Amino acid sequence: MRDELLKKRWESLQNALSEQFADGDLMQLDAIIYLVGVQELGRPQDKFKKDDKVNLIHIGICTLLEPYGFYEFDFVDEDGWPHFNNISKLPVLKAGEQTVLMKEALVSYFLKREYIE
């Protein structure tokens, strides 16, 4: 039952974000994590370099895994970029398990922000 609910919510989230940000082209997991990073940075209008995009994905991952106790917010630097501390080792997960964890974290993130139901 839990897996079915996650699947339904993930599809709802993926479709909503794809409509809003990708002209209906289905957004993949990494692109949605990137969006979380941009949201957390708070500068959606900026153009980002390749290195910045990698850092935005990192911010997204840290933000998403913070409620699970793997990261904690530390500070915002002088350029406005958030920094996190790794406070707990990430478990060894198979690729499919990592995907499920990230989808679960993304669904939770957007549920809390009332973007999806």
C-alpha positions in Angstrom: 0.0 0.0 0.0 2.8 2.4 0.9 4.6 1.7 -2.3 1.5 2.4 -4.3 0.9 5.7 -2.6 4.5 6.7 -3.2 4.2 5.7 -6.8 1.0 7.7 -7.2 2.5 10.8 -5.5 5.7 10.5 -7.5 3.9 10.4 -10.8 1.7 13.4 -9.7 4.8 15.4 -8.7 6.8 14.4 -11.8 3.8 15.4 -14.1 3.2 18.7 -12.3 6.8 19.8 -12.4 7.2 18.7 -16.0 4.2 20.8 -17.0 5.5 23.8 -15.1 9.2 23.6 -16.0 9.7 21.4 -19.0 6.9 22.1 -21.4 5.4 18.7 -20.5 8.6 16.7 -21.2 8.9 14.2 -18.3 11.5 15.5 -15.8 13.8 12.9 -14.4 14.9 12.5 -10.8 18.2 14.5 -11.1 16.4 17.4 -12.7 13.9 17.6 -9.9 16.7 17.4 -7.3 18.3 20.3 -9.2 15.1 22.3 -8.9 15.1 21.7 -5.1 18.6 23.1 -5.0 17.6 26.2 -7.0 14.5 26.6 -4.7 16.7 26.4 -1.6 19.2 28.9 -3.0 16.4 31.3 -3.7 17.7 32.6 -7.0 15.6 31.0 -9.7 16.2 33.8 -12.1 20.0 33.3 -12.2 21.9 31.6 -15.0 24.2 28.9 -13.5 27.6 27.6 -14.7 28.3 23.9 -14.8 30.1 23.9 -11.4 27.1 25.8 -9.9 24.7 23.2 -11.2 26.7 20.4 -9.5 26.6 22.5 -6.3 22.8 23.0 -6.7 22.3 19.3 -7.0 24.4 18.8 -3.8 22.2 21.4 -2.0 19.1 19.6 -3.2 20.4 16.2 -1.9 21.4 17.7 1.4 18.1 19.4 1.8 16.2 16.3 0.9 18.2 14.0 3.2 18.3 16.4 6.1 14.9 15.1 7.6 16.4 11.6 7.6 19.3 12.7 9.8 22.1 12.4 7.2 22.8 16.2 6.9 22.2 19.3 8.9 22.1 22.9 7.7 25.3 24.7 8.8 25.4 28.3 7.4 24.9 30.5 4.3 28.1 31.9 2.9 28.8 35.5 1.8 27.5 34.6 -1.7 24.2 33.3 -0.3 24.9 29.6 -0.8 23.8 27.2 1.9 26.2 24.7 3.4 25.5 21.5 5.2 27.4 19.1 7.5 27.2 15.4 7.0 26.2 14.1 10.4 25.4 10.5 9.7 26.9 8.0 7.3 24.6 7.3 4.3 23.6 3.6 4.2 24.9 1.4 1.5 22.0 1.1 -0.9 21.6 -0.5 -4.3 20.8 1.8 -7.2 17.0 1.0 -7.0 17.0 1.6 -3.3 18.7 5.0 -3.7 16.1 5.9 -6.3 13.2 5.0 -4.0 14.8 6.9 -1.1 15.2 10.1 -3.2 11.7 9.8 -4.7 10.3 9.4 -1.1 12.3 12.4 0.0 11.2 14.5 -2.9 7.5 13.6 -2.4 7.9 14.5 1.3 9.5 17.9 0.4 6.8 18.9 -2.0 4.0 17.6 0.3 5.3 19.8 3.1 5.2 22.8 0.6 1.7 21.8 -0.5 2.7 21.5 -4.1 1.1 18.1 -4.3 -1.4 16.2 -2.2 
